[in-house]
Amino acid sequence: MKELVEILAKALVDQPEQVTVDLVERERTIIVELRVAPEDMGKVIGKQGRIAKAIRTVVKAAALRQKKKVMVEII
């Protein structure tokens, strides 16, 4: 999960070295915290949040195998 978000985010931004992904696991949920450089925030979110929504959709599809709810937070 972590690697998937990291690969997607690094492909979108101008400063891939500043991309960090942390996982916070709870009983039934996994929170994926994505941090990027302030200048790249718009590229990760996209117009009207379309890219962020697409990232969340891909991650949720990958999480179906683990039978856990996954939330992606862009910080």
C-alpha atoms as one frame of an Amber mdcrd trajectory, in Angstrom:
protein
   0.000   0.000   0.000   2.736   2.416   1.011   4.773   1.686  -2.099   1.772
   2.191  -4.369   1.012   5.674  -3.020   4.684   6.597  -3.081   5.114   5.588
  -6.728   1.976   7.456  -7.783   2.942  10.622  -5.907   6.555  10.667  -7.121
   5.357  10.420 -10.712   3.218  13.547 -10.268   5.504  15.982  -8.446   8.546
  18.076  -9.416  10.407  17.260  -6.175  10.077  13.486  -5.708  12.752  13.430
  -2.992  10.367  15.306  -0.663   7.562  12.739  -0.964   7.017  10.753   2.230
   4.338   8.190   2.967   3.470   6.948   6.458   1.020   4.227   7.463  -1.070
   4.394  10.621  -2.760   1.044  11.237  -5.761   0.604  13.453  -8.110  -2.329
  14.005 -10.070  -2.136  10.772  -8.612   0.902   9.047  -5.316   1.960   7.575
  -4.562   5.673   7.249  -2.035   6.550   4.558  -0.463   9.949   5.196   1.063
  11.478   2.068   3.365  14.469   2.478   4.718  16.474  -0.454   6.490  19.797
  -0.894   4.147  22.814  -0.605   4.852  23.734  -4.237   3.681  20.288  -5.394
   0.471  20.183  -3.364  -1.646  21.398  -6.284  -0.256  18.724  -8.580  -1.199
  15.961  -6.168  -4.674  17.342  -5.492  -5.477  18.364  -9.081  -8.325  20.460
 -10.398 -11.337  20.088  -8.136  -9.559  17.230  -6.363  -9.689  14.857  -9.308
  -6.166  13.472  -8.959  -6.535  13.023  -5.193  -9.811  11.194  -5.785  -8.155
   8.961  -8.384  -5.321   8.105  -5.972  -7.868   7.231  -3.284  -9.815   5.037
  -5.725  -6.709   3.070  -6.738  -5.685   2.584  -3.113  -9.168   1.433  -2.095
  -9.165  -1.095  -4.924  -5.801  -2.425  -3.762  -7.077  -2.600  -0.165  -9.955
  -4.922  -1.019  -7.555  -7.860  -0.717  -6.719  -6.959   2.881 -10.385  -6.462
   3.803  -9.590  -3.210   5.572 -10.795   0.314   5.038  -8.085   2.621   3.730
  -8.064   6.399   3.970  -5.547   8.576   2.128  -4.742  11.915   3.742  -2.694
  14.447   1.809  -0.753  16.584   4.248
